[in-house]
Amino acid sequence: MNAWVRAQTSAALASAVDLLTTVFLTAVASVYAPVAGTLGSVFGGAINFTLNRNWAFRERARTWQQQ
């Protein structure tokens, strides 16, 4: 599997995390929608960065702060 396919897969998974987090926080936890959307975006972005760094592009040499 090449890096492009892995990157697209991680983006799809991150989008699912974003959506599910937002829906859960608004529907189940009764969190104010803009706050839930922000938290969903943060969690999705963290998942996307982590998967892209460690799996899609296999970056091991530098620390994540240097990227």
URRA-V51844 format. One record per residue. N is the residue number from 1. RES is the residue in three letters. SS is DSSP state (A for helix, B for strand, O for the rest). OMEGA is omega as a letter, one per 30 degrees, with the letter a starting at -180 (NA if undefined). NEAR is the number of other C-alpha atoms within 10 Angstrom. Layout:
# URRA-V51844
n={N N}
res={RES RES}
ss={SS SS}
omega={OMEGA OMEGA}
near={NEAR NEAR}
This chain:
# URRA-V51844
n={1 2 3 4 5 6 7 8 9 10 11 12 13 14 15 16 17 18 19 20 21 22 23 24 25 26 27 28 29 30 31 32 33 34 35 36 37 38 39 40 41 42 43 44 45 46 47 48 49 50 51 52 53 54 55 56 57 58 59 60 61 62 63 64 65 66 67}
res={MET ASN ALA TRP VAL ARG ALA GLN THR SER ALA ALA LEU ALA SER ALA VAL ASP LEU LEU THR THR VAL PHE LEU THR ALA VAL ALA SER VAL TYR ALA PRO VAL ALA GLY THR LEU GLY SER VAL PHE GLY GLY ALA ILE ASN PHE THR LEU ASN ARG ASN TRP ALA PHE ARG GLU ARG ALA ARG THR TRP GLN GLN GLN}
ss={O O A A A A A A A A A A A A A A A A A A A A A A A A A O O O O O A A A A A A A A A A A A A A A A A A A A A A A A O O O O O O O A A A O}
omega={a a a l l l l l l l l l l l l l l a a l a a l a a a a a l l l a l l l l l l l l l l l l l l a l a l l a a a a a l l a a a l a l a a NA}
near={6 8 13 12 11 16 19 14 16 21 19 14 16 24 19 14 21 24 18 14 21 26 18 14 19 17 13 9 11 11 15 12 14 11 13 22 19 14 16 24 19 16 19 25 17 15 19 23 18 15 20 21 16 11 15 21 14 11 13 10 6 8 8 11 5 5 7}
